[in-house]
Amino acid sequence: TVPHANISSENPSAAVTVQIPADPRIGKQFGKYIIRSRVAEGGMGIVYLALDTQLGREVALKILPEYFSMDRERLSRFHREARATSLLNHPNIVTVFEIGQVDSCEFIVTEYVEGRTLRELMRQGQIQFVEMLKIASQIAGALAAAHKAGIIHRDIKPENVMLRPDGYVKVLDFGLAKLTDATRKTASGNVEFGPSGLNHTVPGMIMGTVSYMSPEQAEGLETDPRTDIWALGVMLYEMVAGRVPFRGPTASHTIVAILEQQPDELENVSPDLRQIISTALQKDRALRFQTAEAMSSAIDEVKHRLGYSSDKNISGPAPTAGSIAAARPVPAPATANPYRKLLWILPVAFVLLLIGSVGIYAVATWLMNRPVTDTDKLPIANTTLPTPEPSMTAFNTPTPSPTQAVIYVEPTPEADTPTPTPIPDEKPDVPTQQERRRPPVIQPPVREPRPDPTRRPPVKKPPPKQDPNCVFTNSCKQ
């Protein structure tokens, strides 16, 4: 089939249909590759889906334009960049398999990534917020790996970011990549570097896509890894707002805006994410994130702090119709004011406390004033009562239990033993309420009183004898 296109003039009714010639390379052999279809076309060449006949795998074959091959310096730079890029081994960077030349046409072969570009996703106008953060974090990780290897991309834009169906991000097209001194030493075994090496950009040369250029790129100054950080900040701004932060009717106006103007303030976006974008878009590169790792960590921190689930989207019209609305955090459900609960909890607690205090006071008063019963007179374990009166005999009854009890037994009074008169001043040995509450006091054992040998018992006089024949007692006593 031959593709067609509608070409419209200023008058819409004057539209005509013309034929676009088919690509003659499709279906043909190109070295060891068979070209199957055309994937994309850019300033650096045409990208095809091809089959590697030796390994039996699908690859992305990029054939550079013919005029590119005529520029020796540019061609030499491309070879150095391709070799340096092939040294990268990162899951978010496309793998370079081969570079070469067929029929005076330079080409580069990389892994074929199934999916869609970030530009295509943005045009649909529906990007999940957490997905946006994941995309930015993976791009920052890829840039960090490239910068660590001494490679600066210099052309980060949505068209050079592929999204696989499983969510993985692949950074493509290091065609404008710049090598630093570290990479030049790594690749020096295969490539000769002269005075005009890649480490120095030609003064006044502007390289890159205008809308994503950093101020130093726009001025043709020396670039460094912070140039890629600026471009990632532009992409984040575009994913949130649906438009680039700096734009003008022409490329010159856009460059002036990049150098002199400030981007519009983002609305309906979290302050943390707004701060990340603002830091990445600082015109003074000393004020930007100094490394891609730092920017990636900041993005991950925002993602975890906001706690967005996968169903929170950035929704809105497509960029062609206006913008993609900024991610808006879902407000937390309204909760009752905790201080309102105190308005009724405090009075209830006060009443309960008052009732409890009155009850404790009443019980304590009753215990203090209640009459003493016989039960209260029972001996207490490990307690020795006061010394008994002389008329009482005390003895200890041993008990096998660890607790010894002292038992007082009152002996039966004898007729011959006089009962001592009780002392009126002594109070009955009845423990009071306070004494019962005191801890038991263990007193030393009391010895029994020993009899006094000098003391003699009283002698009873025998009654006078009476004469049985005497009738009158008094006369008989005489």
VOGU-3710 file (C-alpha; in Angstrom, 3 decimals, decimal comma):
1> tvphanisse> 0,000/0,000/0,000  1,065/3,551/-0,681  0,386/6,019/2,153  -1,516/9,198/1,373  -1,666/12,618/3,001  -4,017/15,546/2,779  -2,247/18,839/2,028  -4,403/21,872/2,738  -3,740/25,384/1,526  -4,977/28,519/3,251
11> npsaavtvqi> -8,409/27,792/1,781  -9,697/24,588/3,460  -11,899/23,821/0,442  -8,841/23,637/-1,772  -7,500/20,482/-0,120  -6,036/17,925/-2,471  -4,807/14,395/-1,974  -1,330/13,451/-3,139  0,633/10,245/-2,968  3,702/9,906/-0,804
21> padprigkqf> 6,179/7,466/-2,310  6,793/4,344/-0,274  10,140/3,930/1,420  12,293/1,901/-0,967  14,267/0,333/1,897  11,282/-1,518/3,403  11,567/-5,246/2,742  15,146/-4,934/1,496  18,376/-6,305/2,901  20,654/-3,823/4,635
31> gkyiirsrva> 23,829/-5,568/5,622  22,841/-8,473/7,847  19,481/-6,835/8,601  16,158/-7,075/6,825  14,174/-3,847/7,093  10,565/-4,543/8,026  8,904/-1,189/8,670  9,571/2,461/9,250  9,272/3,543/12,885  10,235/7,211/13,098
41> eggmgivyla> 12,188/9,980/11,440  14,163/12,828/12,941  16,989/15,212/12,284  19,535/12,489/13,001  18,094/9,994/10,501  15,344/7,428/9,955  14,601/4,600/12,385  13,437/1,218/11,063  12,277/-1,987/12,639  14,640/-4,626/11,301
51> ldtqlgreva> 15,444/-8,289/11,797  18,937/-9,416/12,685  19,398/-12,434/10,418  22,327/-13,796/12,418  20,761/-13,655/15,896  17,108/-13,821/14,846  16,010/-10,851/16,956  14,234/-7,615/16,194  16,315/-4,473/16,463  15,989/-0,761/15,873
61> lkilpeyfsm> 18,085/0,254/12,865  18,858/3,943/12,531  20,311/5,039/9,192  21,893/8,461/9,145  21,230/10,889/6,282  23,706/11,065/3,423  24,820/14,611/4,163  25,805/13,412/7,619  28,354/11,067/6,124  29,954/13,878/4,140
71> drerlsrfhr> 30,940/15,797/7,268  34,074/14,056/8,521  34,233/15,854/11,828  30,570/15,212/12,527  30,907/11,577/11,503  33,942/11,095/13,726  32,055/12,607/16,638  29,107/10,292/16,010  31,370/7,244/16,162  32,905/8,356/19,427
81> earatsllnh> 29,490/9,032/20,936  28,118/5,682/19,774  31,055/3,771/21,229  30,751/5,616/24,515  27,006/4,955/24,661  27,600/1,252/24,060  29,522/1,192/27,338  26,366/2,048/29,280  24,559/-0,812/30,970  21,405/0,411/32,670
91> pnivtvfeig> 17,823/-0,909/32,544  16,498/2,559/31,638  18,953/3,197/28,785  18,543/1,611/25,382  21,352/-0,838/24,577  23,602/-0,182/21,566  24,413/-3,348/19,606  26,395/-2,165/16,600  27,535/0,792/14,528  28,781/0,527/10,966
101> qvdscefivt> 28,519/1,561/7,336  26,725/-0,021/4,365  26,933/1,514/0,886  28,397/4,740/2,300  25,443/5,007/4,733  26,264/5,180/8,406  23,972/3,284/10,767  23,548/2,392/14,428  21,678/-0,631/15,783  20,040/-0,637/19,199
111> eyvegrtlre> 17,525/-2,781/21,029  13,964/-2,431/19,801  11,646/-1,129/22,502  7,969/-1,956/22,161  5,607/0,653/23,506  4,986/4,323/22,928  6,838/7,526/23,443  6,153/9,883/26,296  4,937/12,410/23,736  2,225/10,008/22,583
121> lmrqgqiqfv> 1,152/9,406/26,162  0,965/13,139/26,872  -1,173/13,738/23,799  -3,796/11,374/25,172  -4,301/13,768/28,071  -4,490/11,081/30,767  -1,429/10,386/32,910  -1,674/8,802/36,303  0,000/10,980/38,879  2,033/8,193/40,443
131> emlkiasqia> 3,022/7,069/36,933  4,269/10,570/36,163  6,517/10,451/39,223  7,766/6,979/38,292  8,588/8,117/34,768  10,534/11,127/36,017  12,373/9,025/38,598  13,455/6,446/35,998  14,632/9,147/33,598  16,672/10,694/36,396
141> galaaahkag> 18,165/7,270/37,150  19,154/6,789/33,513  20,759/10,236/33,411  22,624/9,498/36,632  24,129/6,348/35,084  25,097/8,220/31,919  26,635/11,099/33,865  28,596/8,665/36,009  30,017/7,177/32,801  30,924/10,672/31,608
151> iihrdikpen> 28,140/11,090/29,039  25,758/14,058/28,786  22,641/13,442/26,694  21,897/17,078/25,718  18,625/16,201/23,953  16,240/14,982/26,667  12,654/15,411/25,426  9,418/13,358/25,384  10,183/11,990/21,918  13,354/10,340/23,244
161> vmlrpdgyvk> 11,626/8,551/26,120  9,942/5,211/25,431  7,424/3,596/27,774  7,149/-0,173/27,672  3,831/-1,886/28,477  5,277/-3,137/31,779  5,985/0,434/32,916  9,716/0,469/32,250  11,200/3,632/30,799  13,898/3,629/28,138
171> vldfglaklt> 15,905/6,733/27,265  16,730/6,767/23,558  18,860/8,630/21,063  22,174/9,717/22,492  22,855/11,235/19,084  23,735/14,612/20,601  25,535/13,083/23,548  28,677/14,782/24,739  31,642/12,984/26,229  33,496/14,285/29,234
181> datrktasgn> 37,150/13,740/30,104  36,326/10,624/32,147  34,743/8,883/29,163  37,499/9,965/26,821  40,013/8,143/29,001  37,789/5,053/29,087  37,414/4,896/25,307  40,928/6,048/24,453  41,958/2,541/23,542  39,743/2,525/20,453
191> vefgpsglnh> 39,345/6,183/19,545  41,850/8,930/18,937  40,948/12,244/20,519  42,427/15,351/19,030  42,239/18,975/20,107  38,747/19,242/18,659  37,345/16,425/20,795  33,833/16,304/22,175  34,767/17,797/25,491  34,624/21,286/24,038
201> tvpgmimgtv> 31,553/22,576/22,264  32,205/24,868/19,331  31,619/28,434/20,575  28,290/29,801/19,406  26,989/26,385/18,274  23,492/25,641/19,531  22,660/21,933/19,747  19,432/20,406/20,983  15,679/20,971/20,826  14,909/24,626/21,499
211> symspeqaeg> 12,021/24,181/23,957  14,132/21,893/26,179  17,414/23,792/25,959  19,041/25,056/29,103  20,213/28,685/29,275  23,822/27,604/28,767  22,823/25,612/25,697  20,842/28,544/24,315  23,893/30,777/24,679  26,235/28,221/23,144
221> letdprtdiw> 28,217/27,841/26,371  29,882/24,798/27,855  27,401/22,163/29,021  27,564/19,712/31,909  25,236/17,163/33,580  23,086/19,967/34,977  22,011/20,672/31,391  20,122/17,353/31,360  18,608/18,184/34,758  17,121/21,365/33,252
231> algvmlyemv> 15,582/19,376/30,386  14,035/16,893/32,830  12,559/19,820/34,751  11,001/21,104/31,521  9,459/17,677/30,888  8,046/17,516/34,420  6,534/20,976/33,998  5,006/19,922/30,682  3,523/16,729/32,129  1,872/18,746/34,901
241> agrvpfrgpt> 0,768/21,843/32,976  0,349/20,415/29,480  2,736/22,983/27,949  6,403/23,837/28,084  7,426/26,566/30,536  9,113/28,744/27,900  7,682/29,284/24,438  7,430/31,887/21,739  6,216/32,297/18,163  9,699/31,559/16,846
251> ashtivaile> 12,780/29,742/18,034  14,469/33,074/18,730  11,593/34,226/20,929  11,724/30,923/22,792  15,437/31,331/23,443  14,859/34,854/24,760  12,162/33,501/27,093  14,530/30,811/28,350  17,216/33,389/29,107  15,109/36,190/30,559
261> qqpdelenvs> 11,625/35,091/31,632  10,309/33,054/34,528  7,817/30,211/34,003  4,205/30,633/35,072  3,400/29,401/38,559  1,965/25,890/38,609  -1,458/25,594/40,210  -3,190/22,666/41,885  0,055/20,797/42,464  1,717/19,769/45,692
271> pdlrqiista> 4,274/22,241/47,074  6,947/19,527/47,169  6,617/18,737/43,470  6,443/22,438/42,645  9,707/22,936/44,521  11,405/20,124/42,585  10,405/21,629/39,248  11,426/25,107/40,374  14,846/23,871/41,496  15,471/22,055/38,214
281> lqkdralrfq> 14,535/25,184/36,206  16,920/27,596/37,912  18,702/29,669/35,274  21,837/29,625/37,408  22,938/26,007/37,220  24,662/26,344/40,593  21,157/26,594/42,107  19,786/23,474/40,375  20,097/19,911/41,542  23,801/19,258/41,233
291> taeamssaid> 23,356/15,586/40,356  20,661/13,471/38,771  20,752/11,198/41,825  19,704/14,114/44,020  16,755/14,893/41,757  15,719/11,240/41,613  15,797/11,000/45,416  13,685/14,151/45,743  11,082/12,748/43,336  10,920/9,425/45,190
301> evkhrlgyss> 10,517/11,242/48,500  7,539/13,192/47,155  5,994/9,999/45,824  6,204/8,269/49,198  5,209/11,339/51,208  2,049/12,042/49,226  1,079/8,372/49,290  -0,787/8,525/45,998  -2,469/5,345/44,817  -2,521/4,257/41,213
311> dknisgpapt> -6,048/5,548/40,605  -5,148/9,200/41,144  -4,815/10,674/37,664  -3,819/13,842/35,995  -6,939/14,371/33,957  -7,884/17,062/31,516  -7,865/17,941/27,841  -5,056/16,861/25,576  -2,177/19,287/25,035  -3,491/20,124/21,578
321> agsiaaarpv> -6,688/21,404/23,142  -5,133/23,215/26,046  -3,308/21,493/28,839  -3,139/18,514/31,089  -4,529/19,532/34,449  -2,103/19,377/37,322  -2,198/16,511/39,746  -4,472/17,398/42,579  -4,204/15,477/45,823  -7,456/13,932/46,927
331> papatanpyr> -8,461/15,692/50,170  -8,641/13,527/53,223  -12,154/12,863/54,565  -13,284/15,414/57,087  -12,896/14,236/60,643  -14,605/15,504/63,757  -12,786/18,073/65,781  -11,125/16,182/68,674  -11,664/19,169/70,980  -15,425/18,828/70,603
341> kllwilpvaf> -15,310/15,465/72,303  -13,675/17,062/75,320  -16,727/19,297/75,768  -18,787/16,337/77,006  -16,011/13,961/78,085  -14,644/16,347/80,724  -17,988/16,927/82,557  -18,768/13,211/82,573  -15,297/12,396/83,874  -15,651/15,053/86,587
351> vllligsvgi> -19,007/13,644/87,753  -17,637/10,094/87,839  -14,601/11,259/89,791  -16,827/13,108/92,285  -19,062/10,074/92,797  -16,043/7,839/93,289  -14,523/10,216/95,845  -17,775/10,395/97,851  -18,072/6,611/97,807  -14,500/6,106/99,025
361> yavatwlmnr> -15,021/8,667/101,809  -18,259/6,973/102,934  -16,655/3,516/103,058  -13,639/4,833/104,975  -15,899/6,609/107,524  -17,983/3,486/108,086  -14,891/1,356/108,640  -13,562/3,830/111,210  -16,800/4,076/113,229  -18,293/0,589/113,032
371> pvtdtdklpi> -18,565/-1,372/116,409  -15,924/-3,926/117,273  -17,133/-7,536/117,056  -15,771/-10,762/118,463  -14,236/-11,502/115,121  -11,995/-8,486/115,493  -10,647/-9,977/118,790  -9,203/-13,007/117,040  -5,424/-13,218/117,358  -3,456/-12,071/114,336
381> anttlptpep> -0,722/-14,224/112,907  2,851/-13,327/113,888  1,501/-10,920/116,556  2,125/-11,170/120,298  -0,477/-9,573/122,531  0,504/-7,512/125,601  1,733/-9,219/128,756  -1,186/-10,970/130,480  -2,359/-10,260/134,019  -1,002/-12,419/136,821
391> smtafntptp> -4,193/-14,442/136,835  -3,573/-15,577/133,230  -1,087/-18,180/132,091  0,373/-17,819/128,615  2,038/-20,519/126,564  2,959/-20,857/122,917  1,589/-23,612/120,812  4,082/-24,565/118,082  2,613/-24,930/114,636  4,332/-26,737/111,741
401> sptqaviyve> 3,170/-23,970/109,438  5,673/-21,214/108,657  3,318/-18,801/110,433  3,255/-19,085/114,207  0,175/-18,153/116,172  0,203/-17,196/119,860  -2,828/-18,570/121,712  -3,820/-17,403/125,175  -5,797/-19,796/127,342  -7,478/-18,587/130,527
411> ptpeadtptp> -7,149/-21,281/133,246  -9,965/-22,324/135,497  -9,806/-20,312/138,744  -9,169/-22,229/141,958  -10,991/-21,564/145,203  -7,766/-21,187/147,142  -6,215/-18,665/144,756  -7,296/-15,135/145,444  -8,362/-13,156/142,441  -6,462/-9,917/142,135
421> tpipdekpdv> -8,393/-6,739/142,025  -8,437/-5,278/138,463  -6,776/-1,958/138,005  -9,451/0,594/137,215  -7,116/2,791/135,119  -6,335/0,083/132,557  -8,532/-0,020/129,528  -9,739/-3,285/128,091  -7,272/-4,838/125,707  -9,397/-4,332/122,623
431> ptqqerrrpp> -7,554/-3,217/119,469  -8,937/-0,090/117,884  -9,633/0,400/114,190  -6,332/2,236/113,679  -4,409/-0,506/115,534  -5,968/-3,129/113,298  -4,756/-1,219/110,263  -1,207/-0,982/111,579  1,187/-3,695/110,414  1,684/-6,497/112,929
441> viqppvrepr> 4,532/-5,936/115,409  6,436/-9,003/116,472  7,500/-8,710/120,115  10,034/-10,898/121,891  8,565/-13,822/123,855  7,548/-13,046/127,434  8,917/-15,286/130,108  6,532/-16,797/132,611  6,872/-15,400/136,151  8,903/-17,682/138,369
451> pdptrrppvk> 7,646/-18,396/141,953  9,445/-16,520/144,740  11,034/-19,057/147,109  11,019/-16,555/149,974  7,330/-16,062/149,743  5,267/-18,482/151,742  1,697/-19,244/150,959  -0,824/-18,114/153,597  -1,605/-20,640/156,397  -5,182/-21,254/157,259
461> kpppkqdpnc> -6,044/-21,509/160,956  -8,160/-24,525/161,919  -11,607/-23,726/163,238  -12,082/-23,852/167,089  -13,242/-27,079/168,503  -16,711/-27,142/169,951  -18,127/-29,252/172,728  -20,845/-31,383/171,341  -22,680/-31,138/174,616  -22,639/-27,374/174,530
471> vftnsckq> -25,797/-25,831/173,349  -24,818/-22,202/173,430  -21,994/-21,332/171,200  -20,780/-18,302/172,996  -20,596/-20,030/176,328  -18,859/-22,964/174,759  -16,217/-20,744/173,163  -15,377/-19,477/176,513
//
